[in-house]
Amino acid sequence: MKATPGTFSRLIRQSGLYALGNVSVKAAGLILAPFFLNPSYLSLEAYGYFALLNVTAQLGIFVVGLGLGTGLMRFMTSEAHRAERDALPFTALMTALGAAALAVIVLWLLDAPLAGLLLDAPERTGLIHLVALYVAFKVVGGIPLMMMRIRERAGWYAGAVAAEMGLLIGGVLWFLAYEGRGLEGVMLAYTCAAGGNMLVLTVGMLGRVARRFRARLVGALVRFGAPLVLAGLAGWFLNAGDRYLLKWLAEPETVGLYDWSARLAGVINMLFVQSFQLAFNVIGLKALGAGDLSVHRRTFRHYVVWTGWAVLGLSLLTPDLMSFLVARLDVSAFYRGAETLVLPLALGFLSYGVFMIANNVLYAAGSSALVGANVVAAALFNALMNAALIPLWGAFGAAAATFASYTLLAVVTARGAERRRRVGYPWRVFVLVVVLIIGLYAPGLMIDAWPKGGRMAARIGLAVAYVPLLLALRLYTTSEVRAVWERLRKGRRGGA
């Protein structure tokens, strides 16, 4: 079977809507940057501790979530579980609520040791309590968000994400900027925003699903999700565990620099990888269920090419963005070190998206154990790379290790997926795009001393040169470009 035009139009439309929600996340980050990076509100050391608390919270969400959201998606899109679909949402929600309550109790009991480990201050247990509540709110709120994805309600999903970001901005302005509560104020803002959003989403979901709890479905959800918890742990380490290694091998300030660089590179993750993933996970599973393999093969190429262009553009423009922030917004000049870290981190997110495309096949095959094994192997490789490179290159070593580890994960996962469904992923496209990005980025790095106007024009020119080079490298053919142009012309005539 071949992909129908409707499949790709749904994928593009829903990815765009999810991207709008993720735009709100990055917009919130830019709005809050003058407060987070200004030492008069949050010291360099405090920002480093915030990064550690944040990644610890993400770890907690993976563990406490038990993979319930992914299991819900798997069973709700499977024809084999059609008869149980009415009971699955409420069962998953109640299971998540129970797991979240247990997590709060455990973290509360371990508050002093965790505060000593993460904050070098065992008496700061209040911050651990806030992390515990934040984890609980995100785990429970994740179930109604997953139901929006399953029902392909991308607009509602984007609105929910934007609402939480609005609450977060308000909380930071009040607790950090107005009340001057430092790190505690930041964590209060995150916890209140997650709690408010969770409450609205849960009430809304309960009004739209059957309140049927089936204990036997708990076992099925947990059995499918448990290996994914392991994968989530390893995936969390791939994405954020290097902060712990940096704290061990460097100092809190370096953790803060790396975290800020990852947030900049996270533009790629939020606007391209996550937005694409949120739509593709559901649509890809449905396509595989219908016997359509072309969606995955064609999506691989389009995703790599156009996300690669975004990686290049972001990396080229980061130095000027940091110059602006430092000069105009009282941001510490220490954070200009992000200029050299964004490219390898953004390339890591590019590879992570490739992993997601291949991983979709393993989800469809029910191979959650292999998913976990792949991510664990990549995480161990990442730990070894970090241990070897951080002493040599500091934060840049951690960034290079991230790219190498995500790329390894993508390759290994694709090989496992090919053994189950012969998709034929075009790896030539990935290699050429990475070479093209580095080849165009290098000249842009060498012109820092140029006058601002000429420097910006040259870097924009390098980004624009990416497009014709796609044709030169035959990543797209002229016949494909003509076909797209004709479809656009017909679309304009049809709308006239």
LODRENKOL-362851 format. One line per 2 residues: number of its first residue (from 1); their letters; for each residue y, x, z of C-alpha. Coordinates in nm, 2 decimals, decimal comma. Layout:
<atoms>
NUM	A	Y X Z | ... .
</atoms>
This chain:
<atoms>
1	MK	0,00 0,00 0,00 | 0,36 0,11 -0,06 .
3	AT	0,66 0,05 0,16 | 0,85 -0,26 0,07 .
5	PG	1,23 -0,24 0,03 | 1,26 -0,47 0,32 .
7	TF	1,08 -0,22 0,55 | 1,34 0,06 0,48 .
9	SR	1,63 -0,18 0,50 | 1,52 -0,30 0,84 .
11	LI	1,47 0,06 0,95 | 1,82 0,17 0,83 .
13	RQ	1,99 -0,15 0,97 | 1,82 -0,13 1,31 .
15	SG	1,87 0,25 1,33 | 2,24 0,19 1,27 .
17	LY	2,26 -0,07 1,54 | 2,08 0,15 1,79 .
19	AL	2,32 0,43 1,69 | 2,61 0,21 1,79 .
21	GN	2,47 0,18 2,14 | 2,42 0,56 2,14 .
23	VS	2,77 0,61 2,02 | 2,88 0,44 2,34 .
25	VK	2,68 0,70 2,54 | 2,85 0,99 2,36 .
27	AA	3,19 0,82 2,37 | 3,15 0,79 2,75 .
29	GL	3,06 1,16 2,76 | 3,37 1,26 2,58 .
31	IL	3,59 1,03 2,80 | 3,44 1,17 3,11 .
33	AP	3,44 1,54 3,00 | 3,79 1,60 3,13 .
35	FF	3,67 1,49 3,48 | 3,33 1,65 3,48 .
37	LN	3,45 1,99 3,34 | 3,78 2,00 3,54 .
39	PS	3,72 2,22 3,85 | 3,98 2,02 4,04 .
41	YL	3,75 1,72 4,03 | 3,41 1,89 4,01 .
43	SL	3,36 2,26 4,06 | 3,15 2,47 3,83 .
45	EA	2,88 2,49 4,10 | 2,89 2,12 4,17 .
47	YG	2,85 2,05 3,79 | 2,54 2,28 3,80 .
49	YF	2,40 2,08 4,09 | 2,47 1,75 3,91 .
51	AL	2,27 1,88 3,61 | 1,98 1,95 3,84 .
53	LN	2,00 1,61 4,00 | 2,02 1,45 3,66 .
55	VT	1,71 1,62 3,52 | 1,52 1,54 3,84 .
57	AQ	1,61 1,17 3,80 | 1,48 1,18 3,44 .
59	LG	1,16 1,34 3,58 | 1,13 1,06 3,83 .
61	IF	1,18 0,79 3,56 | 0,89 0,94 3,35 .
63	VV	0,65 0,95 3,65 | 0,74 0,62 3,81 .
65	GL	0,76 0,44 3,48 | 0,38 0,50 3,44 .
67	GL	0,42 0,47 3,06 | 0,45 0,10 3,10 .
69	GT	0,71 0,05 2,83 | 0,51 0,23 2,57 .
71	GL	0,20 0,05 2,67 | 0,38 -0,28 2,64 .
73	MR	0,50 -0,19 2,29 | 0,15 -0,08 2,18 .
75	FM	-0,02 -0,40 2,30 | 0,26 -0,64 2,19 .
77	TS	0,24 -0,50 1,83 | -0,14 -0,50 1,82 .
79	EA	-0,33 -0,79 1,66 | -0,62 -0,72 1,90 .
81	HR	-0,40 -0,84 2,19 | -0,24 -1,14 2,03 .
83	AE	-0,40 -1,38 2,29 | -0,24 -1,19 2,58 .
85	RD	0,11 -1,14 2,45 | 0,25 -1,43 2,66 .
87	AL	0,15 -1,26 2,99 | 0,22 -0,90 2,90 .
89	PF	0,60 -0,89 2,95 | 0,60 -1,04 3,30 .
91	TA	0,30 -0,84 3,41 | 0,47 -0,51 3,29 .
93	LM	0,79 -0,61 3,47 | 0,62 -0,68 3,80 .
95	TA	0,42 -0,36 3,78 | 0,73 -0,16 3,72 .
97	LG	0,90 -0,33 4,01 | 0,62 -0,23 4,24 .
99	AA	0,61 0,13 4,12 | 0,99 0,15 4,16 .
101	AL	0,98 0,03 4,52 | 0,70 0,28 4,61 .
103	AV	0,90 0,56 4,45 | 1,21 0,48 4,66 .
105	IV	1,00 0,50 4,98 | 0,84 0,83 4,88 .
107	LW	1,17 1,00 4,78 | 1,34 0,87 5,09 .
109	LL	1,07 1,04 5,30 | 1,11 1,37 5,11 .
111	DA	1,49 1,36 5,11 | 1,56 1,67 5,32 .
113	PL	1,31 1,91 5,14 | 1,44 1,79 4,80 .
115	AG	1,80 1,84 4,91 | 1,72 2,19 5,02 .
117	LL	1,54 2,27 4,69 | 1,79 2,13 4,45 .
119	LD	2,12 2,16 4,64 | 2,06 2,45 4,87 .
121	AP	2,17 2,21 5,15 | 1,90 2,01 5,33 .
123	ER	2,16 1,80 5,50 | 2,28 1,64 5,17 .
125	TG	2,01 1,38 5,18 | 2,25 1,10 5,07 .
127	LI	2,25 1,24 4,72 | 1,87 1,23 4,71 .
129	HL	1,88 0,86 4,82 | 2,11 0,79 4,53 .
131	VA	1,87 0,96 4,29 | 1,59 0,75 4,42 .
133	LY	1,78 0,42 4,36 | 1,89 0,54 4,02 .
135	VA	1,53 0,61 3,92 | 1,41 0,27 4,05 .
137	FK	1,69 0,08 3,86 | 1,61 0,26 3,53 .
139	VV	1,24 0,21 3,55 | 1,27 -0,17 3,61 .
141	GG	1,55 -0,20 3,35 | 1,34 -0,02 3,09 .
143	IP	1,10 -0,32 3,06 | 1,36 -0,57 2,93 .
145	LM	1,51 -0,30 2,70 | 1,16 -0,24 2,55 .
147	MM	1,12 -0,62 2,49 | 1,45 -0,61 2,29 .
149	RI	1,30 -0,33 2,08 | 0,97 -0,51 2,03 .
151	RE	1,15 -0,82 1,92 | 1,38 -0,61 1,69 .
153	RA	1,69 -0,72 1,88 | 1,87 -0,40 1,81 .
155	GW	2,22 -0,55 1,85 | 2,14 -0,68 2,20 .
157	YA	1,99 -0,34 2,29 | 2,31 -0,16 2,17 .
159	GA	2,52 -0,40 2,37 | 2,32 -0,34 2,69 .
161	VA	2,36 0,03 2,65 | 2,73 0,00 2,59 .
163	AE	2,77 -0,22 2,89 | 2,60 0,04 3,12 .
165	MG	2,83 0,31 2,98 | 3,13 0,09 3,05 .
167	LL	3,02 0,05 3,41 | 2,96 0,43 3,43 .
169	IG	3,31 0,51 3,31 | 3,46 0,27 3,56 .
171	GV	3,25 0,41 3,84 | 3,35 0,77 3,76 .
173	LW	3,72 0,68 3,74 | 3,70 0,51 4,08 .
175	FL	3,46 0,73 4,28 | 3,55 1,07 4,13 .
177	AY	3,90 1,05 4,00 | 4,06 0,80 4,24 .
179	EG	3,86 0,86 4,56 | 3,79 1,23 4,50 .
181	RG	3,43 1,21 4,62 | 3,31 1,50 4,40 .
183	LE	2,94 1,52 4,33 | 2,87 1,22 4,55 .
185	GV	3,11 1,01 4,35 | 2,94 1,10 4,02 .
187	ML	2,60 1,00 4,15 | 2,74 0,68 4,30 .
189	AY	2,88 0,59 3,95 | 2,55 0,66 3,78 .
191	TC	2,35 0,46 4,03 | 2,59 0,16 4,04 .
193	AA	2,60 0,14 3,65 | 2,22 0,15 3,63 .
195	GG	2,18 -0,11 3,90 | 2,43 -0,35 3,76 .
197	NM	2,27 -0,33 3,41 | 1,92 -0,36 3,54 .
199	LV	2,01 -0,68 3,73 | 2,16 -0,85 3,43 .
201	LT	1,88 -0,74 3,19 | 1,60 -0,85 3,43 .
203	VG	1,75 -1,19 3,49 | 1,80 -1,24 3,12 .
205	ML	1,44 -1,14 3,05 | 1,30 -1,37 3,32 .
207	GR	1,47 -1,66 3,14 | 1,30 -1,59 2,81 .
209	VA	0,94 -1,49 2,90 | 0,65 -1,68 3,05 .
211	RR	0,61 -1,59 3,42 | 0,24 -1,52 3,39 .
213	FR	0,10 -1,22 3,59 | -0,25 -1,10 3,48 .
215	AR	-0,39 -0,83 3,71 | -0,64 -0,71 3,45 .
217	LV	-0,36 -0,63 3,22 | -0,21 -0,39 3,48 .
219	GA	-0,52 -0,17 3,44 | -0,49 -0,18 3,06 .
221	LV	-0,12 -0,09 3,06 | -0,17 0,19 3,31 .
223	RF	-0,48 0,33 3,14 | -0,28 0,36 2,81 .
225	GA	0,03 0,48 2,98 | -0,11 0,73 3,23 .
227	PL	-0,17 1,00 2,97 | 0,18 0,94 2,85 .
229	VL	0,31 1,01 3,20 | 0,17 1,35 3,16 .
231	AG	0,33 1,37 2,82 | 0,65 1,25 2,96 .
233	LA	0,64 1,51 3,23 | 0,58 1,78 2,98 .
235	GW	0,84 1,63 2,74 | 1,09 1,62 3,03 .
237	FL	1,02 1,99 3,09 | 1,07 2,07 2,72 .
239	NA	1,40 1,89 2,73 | 1,53 1,97 3,07 .
241	GD	1,30 2,19 3,27 | 1,48 2,50 3,16 .
243	RY	1,76 2,40 3,40 | 1,53 2,48 3,69 .
245	LL	1,43 2,81 3,53 | 1,80 2,90 3,47 .
247	KW	1,87 2,82 3,84 | 1,59 3,05 3,94 .
249	LA	1,67 3,33 3,70 | 2,05 3,29 3,68 .
251	EP	2,29 3,08 3,89 | 2,42 2,72 3,91 .
253	ET	2,72 2,79 3,69 | 2,49 2,90 3,40 .
255	VG	2,29 2,58 3,46 | 2,62 2,38 3,41 .
257	LY	2,71 2,57 3,09 | 2,36 2,51 2,95 .
259	DW	2,38 2,14 3,05 | 2,71 2,09 2,88 .
261	SA	2,59 2,26 2,56 | 2,28 2,03 2,57 .
263	RL	2,52 1,73 2,60 | 2,71 1,84 2,29 .
265	AG	2,39 1,90 2,10 | 2,27 1,57 2,23 .
267	VI	2,50 1,40 1,98 | 2,22 1,47 1,73 .
269	NM	1,96 1,33 1,97 | 2,16 1,01 2,05 .
271	LF	2,30 0,93 1,71 | 2,01 1,03 1,49 .
273	VQ	1,69 1,11 1,68 | 1,69 0,84 1,94 .
275	SF	1,85 0,57 1,72 | 1,60 0,64 1,45 .
277	QL	1,31 0,65 1,70 | 1,40 0,32 1,87 .
279	AF	1,37 0,15 1,53 | 1,09 0,35 1,38 .
281	NV	0,84 0,33 1,67 | 0,80 -0,04 1,62 .
283	IG	0,84 -0,06 1,24 | 0,61 0,24 1,19 .
285	LK	0,34 0,08 1,40 | 0,37 -0,24 1,21 .
287	AL	0,35 -0,05 0,88 | 0,04 0,14 0,99 .
289	GA	-0,12 -0,19 1,10 | -0,07 -0,32 0,75 .
291	GD	-0,22 0,00 0,60 | 0,11 0,14 0,47 .
293	LS	0,13 0,52 0,50 | 0,42 0,58 0,26 .
295	VH	0,67 0,48 0,52 | 0,59 0,78 0,73 .
297	RR	0,59 1,03 0,44 | 0,91 0,91 0,29 .
299	TF	1,08 0,88 0,63 | 0,99 1,24 0,71 .
301	RH	1,19 1,37 0,42 | 1,49 1,15 0,45 .
303	YV	1,51 1,20 0,83 | 1,49 1,58 0,81 .
305	VW	1,75 1,61 0,52 | 2,02 1,39 0,67 .
307	TG	1,97 1,48 1,03 | 1,98 1,85 0,92 .
309	WA	2,32 1,79 0,77 | 2,45 1,64 1,10 .
311	VL	2,31 1,95 1,28 | 2,50 2,18 1,05 .
313	GL	2,83 1,98 1,08 | 2,81 1,96 1,46 .
315	SL	2,73 2,33 1,50 | 3,02 2,44 1,26 .
317	LT	3,28 2,22 1,44 | 3,18 2,30 1,80 .
319	PD	3,39 2,61 1,84 | 3,71 2,42 1,74 .
321	LM	3,61 2,13 1,96 | 3,57 2,35 2,26 .
323	SF	3,91 2,53 2,19 | 4,07 2,19 2,19 .
325	LV	3,91 2,08 2,51 | 4,00 2,40 2,69 .
327	AR	4,36 2,41 2,57 | 4,45 2,04 2,61 .
329	LD	4,24 1,89 2,89 | 4,24 2,16 3,16 .
331	VS	3,87 2,22 3,10 | 3,74 2,55 3,24 .
333	AF	3,73 2,83 2,97 | 3,38 2,91 3,11 .
335	YR	3,24 2,62 2,90 | 3,35 2,78 2,57 .
337	GA	3,01 2,96 2,59 | 2,87 2,64 2,45 .
339	ET	2,97 2,76 2,11 | 2,67 2,98 2,06 .
341	LV	2,42 2,74 2,22 | 2,47 2,42 2,03 .
343	LP	2,29 2,52 1,70 | 1,95 2,61 1,85 .
345	LA	1,96 2,31 2,08 | 2,05 2,08 1,79 .
347	LG	1,77 2,22 1,58 | 1,54 2,15 1,87 .
349	FL	1,64 1,78 1,85 | 1,57 1,79 1,47 .
351	SY	1,22 1,91 1,54 | 1,18 1,65 1,82 .
353	GV	1,24 1,37 1,56 | 0,97 1,51 1,34 .
355	FM	0,74 1,50 1,63 | 0,82 1,14 1,68 .
357	IA	0,73 1,05 1,32 | 0,39 1,21 1,35 .
359	NN	0,34 1,08 1,71 | 0,37 0,73 1,58 .
361	VL	0,03 0,77 1,40 | -0,13 0,88 1,73 .
363	YA	0,01 0,58 1,91 | -0,14 0,35 1,64 .
365	AG	-0,47 0,52 1,68 | -0,46 0,47 2,06 .
367	SS	-0,48 0,85 2,10 | -0,25 0,87 2,40 .
369	AL	-0,47 1,15 2,56 | -0,40 1,37 2,26 .
371	VG	-0,03 1,29 2,28 | -0,04 1,42 2,64 .
373	AN	-0,24 1,73 2,56 | 0,00 1,82 2,27 .
375	VV	0,31 1,79 2,49 | 0,16 1,98 2,78 .
377	AA	0,07 2,27 2,55 | 0,42 2,28 2,41 .
379	AL	0,57 2,27 2,76 | 0,35 2,56 2,87 .
381	FN	0,46 2,75 2,57 | 0,82 2,66 2,65 .
383	AL	0,78 2,79 3,01 | 0,65 3,13 2,88 .
385	MN	0,93 3,16 2,62 | 1,19 3,08 2,89 .
387	AA	1,05 3,33 3,13 | 1,06 3,60 2,85 .
389	LI	1,39 3,52 2,69 | 1,62 3,41 2,98 .
391	PL	1,63 3,76 3,14 | 1,72 3,90 2,80 .
393	WG	1,96 3,65 2,66 | 2,05 3,41 2,94 .
395	AF	2,13 3,06 2,84 | 2,09 3,14 2,47 .
397	GA	1,73 3,25 2,54 | 1,66 2,90 2,69 .
399	AA	1,81 2,73 2,39 | 1,60 2,94 2,15 .
401	AT	1,29 2,86 2,35 | 1,37 2,49 2,32 .
403	FA	1,39 2,50 1,94 | 1,07 2,71 1,91 .
405	SY	0,88 2,48 2,15 | 0,98 2,15 1,99 .
407	TL	0,89 2,29 1,65 | 0,55 2,39 1,77 .
409	LA	0,50 2,04 1,92 | 0,60 1,88 1,59 .
411	VV	0,35 2,10 1,39 | 0,06 2,05 1,63 .
413	TA	0,12 1,67 1,65 | 0,14 1,63 1,27 .
415	RG	-0,19 1,82 1,23 | -0,36 1,59 1,48 .
417	AE	-0,21 1,28 1,31 | -0,33 1,40 0,97 .
419	RR	-0,68 1,41 1,09 | -0,66 1,04 1,17 .
421	RR	-0,45 0,91 0,88 | -0,38 1,13 0,57 .
423	VG	0,00 1,09 0,54 | 0,09 1,42 0,37 .
425	YP	0,40 1,52 0,55 | 0,63 1,73 0,33 .
427	WR	0,67 2,04 0,55 | 0,84 2,23 0,26 .
429	VF	1,14 2,00 0,32 | 1,16 2,10 0,69 .
431	VL	1,15 2,47 0,62 | 1,41 2,47 0,35 .
433	VV	1,65 2,25 0,55 | 1,63 2,48 0,85 .
435	VL	1,69 2,79 0,63 | 1,98 2,61 0,46 .
437	II	2,14 2,52 0,79 | 2,12 2,87 0,93 .
439	GL	2,24 3,01 0,59 | 2,55 2,80 0,59 .
441	YA	2,62 2,83 0,97 | 2,63 3,21 0,97 .
443	PG	2,94 3,25 0,75 | 3,12 2,99 0,97 .
445	LM	3,05 3,19 1,27 | 3,21 3,50 1,12 .
447	ID	3,56 3,35 1,07 | 3,67 3,28 1,43 .
449	AW	3,97 3,51 1,38 | 4,11 3,31 1,09 .
451	PK	4,41 3,09 1,13 | 4,32 2,74 1,26 .
453	GG	4,39 2,56 0,93 | 4,20 2,80 0,71 .
455	RM	3,91 2,82 0,96 | 3,87 2,44 0,98 .
457	AA	3,89 2,41 0,60 | 3,63 2,68 0,54 .
459	RI	3,39 2,53 0,79 | 3,42 2,18 0,65 .
461	GL	3,36 2,33 0,30 | 3,04 2,49 0,43 .
463	AV	2,93 2,16 0,56 | 3,01 1,98 0,23 .
465	AY	2,83 2,25 0,03 | 2,50 2,14 0,20 .
467	VP	2,49 1,83 -0,03 | 2,48 1,99 -0,38 .
469	LL	2,25 2,26 -0,24 | 2,00 1,98 -0,17 .
471	LA	1,97 1,93 -0,55 | 1,96 2,31 -0,62 .
473	LR	1,66 2,34 -0,38 | 1,50 2,02 -0,53 .
475	LY	1,50 1,85 -0,20 | 1,63 1,56 -0,40 .
477	TT	1,61 1,52 -0,78 | 1,88 1,41 -1,01 .
479	SE	1,67 1,11 -1,11 | 1,65 1,00 -0,74 .
481	VR	2,03 1,03 -0,71 | 2,08 0,82 -1,03 .
483	AV	1,83 0,56 -0,90 | 2,02 0,53 -0,57 .
485	WE	2,35 0,50 -0,76 | 2,22 0,23 -0,98 .
487	RL	2,10 0,03 -0,68 | 2,44 0,06 -0,52 .
489	RK	2,61 -0,05 -0,83 | 2,38 -0,35 -0,86 .
491	GR	2,45 -0,43 -0,49 | 2,82 -0,42 -0,55 .
493	RG	2,79 -0,65 -0,85 | 2,57 -0,89 -0,66 .
495	GA	2,83 -0,91 -0,38 | 3,12 -0,96 -0,62 .
</atoms>
